[in-house]
Every structure is written in structure tokens, then in C-alpha cells.
Amino acid sequence: MAITKNKMVSLTYDLKIEGANGELIEQATAEKPLTFVYGAGLMLPKFEALIEGLEQGNDFNINLPCEDAYGQVDENAIVDLPKHLFMVEGKFDEEIIKVGNIVPMMSAGGQRMNGLVLEITEEHVKMDFNHPLAGEDLFFSGKVLEVRDATDEEIAATLQSGCGCDSGGCGCEETSCETEGANGGGCGCGC
């Protein structure tokens, strides 16, 4: 059976940045594979396009330039936020808001996003809301473990979950990868 729309796909992969010999940043193994409904928007569109038609047992090697992955770093996504936004009961939250931490935030429109704390001054907290893999070329090498028809329940659960690379989650199984991505999980899109 080939990978096509509404097929349940399980696969392994090693995700590296900067090519086949680059740094390993995420991994899905045979014991903890990435499993997702193909065509449901859970994966990077170009990644999905390049695995379409593969069958159980097929190996794959996929190079995704940053333009086909998470794009270039957007300088407009690096912002200075007033420090008072991070006050809890009148006190600045130094436990969570420290340089290097990734902090879950919400936009004025209600969109969930993660911000990397870059700098803390007397008045502001500088945060980077770019995807952690923005500006990076990605290389996936892996193997298709299983392809089967997704059940109606699996498709409905996928559509209701609101997960996917565009929303900051990848298949909602954020603990199903051995090597955690920059946002504490991932599975195929470096989330």
C-alpha cells in the first residue's frame, strides 16, 4: 500500500541540520516511530509531497532547504516586550523568564506560540518567536514502517486536535521521539 491521502503512516527518521553529515537534532525510532495521518496537515507540506507514493519498507533521504521547511529568520518576530507582562502577583517571574528558556505565550488574537528569551533588561524582555529551525536546511533519512488506511476515528481525531507544524505541534505525540526538538518534542517537523 502506498502513502496517499488519509493513510496512517508510521516511519522512522533521523533529522539533521545542514545536510546528511550535519548535527542530529531529532529522531524517531522503530520503538517510538512517528505515526500520522497523511494529508491532514500535520507535517511540512514539502516533506509530505516527497514521501507520497512510498510503501512499507521503503527508505528515504530528503533534503529540505529552509524555504521549504520553516523559512528564513524573520527579524520582525524578534521583539522587545514590556517586562510587566511577566509579572506574577506583582513580582517578575525569574524562574521561568530567563535567557535561553522557551516560554509558551499567546498572541492578542489567541494564537499559541513559543518564544525564546534572548535578553532581559530593566524594562523589557527580548523574545524570538521564530520557529527554532527557521533559517536551517533540514535533512531527513528514514524508513517507512507501515502504511494502512486510517480509521474514521483517527481522521476525526486528527482534524479536531488542531495540531500540526503550523500550530507548533507535530502529530500531537510530542513524547514519541527519542531526541526532543527545540520546543520539547517534535516528530518530523522539528517542533
N, C-alpha and C positions, 0 to 999 in steps of 0.2 A: 504494500500500500504506500502510495506517495504522499508527501506533505502537500496538502491543499487546504482551502478554507474549511474551518470547523473540524479539523483533525486535532486530536490530542497528541502532542509531540513531547517525547522525553529525549533529552540529549545531554551529553557531557560536553564540557568545553574548558579550555584554558583561555583566559582573556589577558592579553599583553598590550602594553602601550609601546608605540614606536617599532612595530614590526615583530616578526617571528622570534627574533633574538632579544626582544625588549623585556622590560620588567613585568613579571607575572603579578596581576593585581586582583584577579578573581578566578574562581574555579568552581565548576560543578562536576562531581564525580559520579561513577556508576552507583555508588551507595547513596548519594544525595544529588540526583540529577535535577536539571531544570525541566519542569513539566509545565506546559502552557497550551492554551487553545490557539492554534494558528489562525491568523487573520482577525483576531479580536483586539488588536492594537496594544498588546502587551509588550511587544518587542520593538526595537528600532526598525522602521519601515524598510530600510535598505538591507538589514540583516535578514528580515523575513523574506524579502524578494530573492535573496541569494540562496536560501535553503529550500525554497519552494521546489517541489518535484523530487527532493531527496527521499530515500527509502531507508527502512530499518537496516542497520549495518553500514550505511554509507559514512565515510569520513568527510570532513570539510575543513577548509582553510579559507578564511575570509578576511580580507583587508578592508577596513572602512576608514577612509580619510575623515578628518574631523568634520568636514562639511556634510558627510553622510551619517555622522554619529551625533554629537552634541553641539556642533558648530564651533565657531571661534569664540574666544573670550569676549564678552560684551562689557566694555568699560562702564556702561550705564547701569549694569547690575551690581556694581560695587558702590555702596552708598554709606554715608555717614548718618546714623540715626541718633536722635537725642537720647542721652543717657537715661533720662527719666522714664523712657519706655520700658526699662529693665528693672524698675523698682518693684520690690515685693514688700508690702507693709511698710512703705517709706524708706526701705533700705535697698541699695544696689545689690543685685544677686551675683556675688563674686564666685559662688560655687559653680554656676552654670555659664555665666558670661565671662569667659577668659579666652585669651588668644589661643587659637588652634581648635577650639570647640566648635562643633556643628550644632546649631540651635534651631529647633523647629519653630517656625513663625507662620503668621497668616497675613496675607495682604488685606488692604482695605476692602477688596472685593470678595474676601473669604477664601481665596486660593491658598492652600497649604504649600509651604516651601521651606527649604532648609537654607540657612545662612551660615557661612564660615566666619567666625570672629577673627578679623585681621589685626585690629588695633583698638585700644581703649584709651581715651583721653579724659580730661576733666569734664568735658561737655558732651562728647559723642562716643559712639561705638561704631567703628568701621566694619561693615559686613560685606561679604561677597556672596551674591545669590546666583552666580553662575553654577551650572552643573559641575560637579567635581572633575568630570572628564572633558569639559569644554576645552577646545584647543588641542586635544590629543587625537592622534591617529590610533585606531584600535585594530588588533589582530586577534581573531578567534580561530582556534583549532579544536576540533572535537569530533564526536561521533553520534549519529542518530541511533538511539537505543530502541525506540518504539514509536510507531505511528498507528493510531487507531481512530475510529470515529469517536468524536466527543459525544457524550450523552447530552440530552436536552437540559438536564440539571447542571452539568458542567458549563454549558454555554450560558445559561441563565445566570449562574453564579459569577461568571466572568464579567458579564455585561453589567451586573448590579454592583460589582465591587468598586468600580471607578479606579481600578489600579492600572498601571501601565507606565511606560517610560515617561510619557508626557506629564504624568501626575506625580512622579517621584517614587513610584513603586514598580517593581518588576514581577508581575505574576503573583503578588501578594505573599509569596513564600519566602520572605526575606531571611529566613533562617535556613533555607535549603542549599546554601552554598558554603563550602568549607572556608574559603577565604572571603572575608567580608569586604565589601567595597567601601568607598569613602563615606557613604551615608549609612553605614551599619548593615548592609545587606546588598542584595543585588540580583544576581541571576540573569546574566545575559545583556544587561544594558548598563552596567556599571553604576547602578543607583546607590 
